[in-house]
């Protein structure tokens, strides 16, 4: 099946103001689809319209759901429908939540669980950082609730789709649909794993089930002793495409991480040279902020 260099856009749903061709030539990705895959996008859209759906039917979104389900249209439809049902129910409705959510306790929470976007990697993707080893749910729950923490997570996922990724795509001159994630495991032990298992499981479920194909690379740094062995055992059950994105690194991670993230974009505590005024965690530095956040780049 030859790749189609000219992805077919739908005039009813596709109103992009940023590049729509992925930088790497990988089949199934925008600008590198086969005619058969283009036909599956059309088929999935028709199936969803027939079921009464009219939002989020643009080509890039449908391609993500199809890739997540190996281009089996029925499976992609089920995933999409389940996601739309979740969007209606979560937090009173995700579309409304994005407009009204105000995480006033953000700075206090970050003292116990730093998680933030900060500039970009060498490929222009948003850089997302989590310091899982610092998490203290007991103290966090004196400030906020699990529901509000998850609502903040969802709002950040929505902002990743709009405006972060469009801003990064414009700057890179190519479509960027994923982010580069650094997860710092320093301080993660058995007791902490048991403490955060429930929350982290819910957060992971939201990501996997409702925001497919958003992971570009994942660096697990400061991995504790034995972690690599555990990962080696479980990766046999993971999709090879996913496994290729995951890098498990110990405390000597700096060289490999700096090969992907420019030193000037990486916070100094991880071996970079960036020292944002007021701290990198709350700076929201990057192309999105430079353009003025929340510009509507895609009308649906």
Buried (B, 14 or more C-beta within 10 A) or exposed (E): EEBBEEBEBBEEBBEBEBBBBBBEEBBBBBBBBBEEBBEBBBBBBEBBEEEEBEEBBBBBBBBBBBBBBEBEBEBBBEBBBEBBEBBEEBBEEBEEBBEEBEBEBEEEBBEBBBBBBBBBBEBBBBBBBBBBBBBBBEEBEEEBEBEBBBBBBBBBBBBBBBBBBBBBBBBBEBBBBBBBBBBBBEEBEEEBEEBBEEBBEBBEEBBEEBBBBBBBBBBBBBBBEEBBEEBEEEBEEEEEEEEEBBBBBBEEBBEEBBEBBBEEBBBEBBBBEBEBEEBBBBBBBBBBBEBEBEEEBBEB
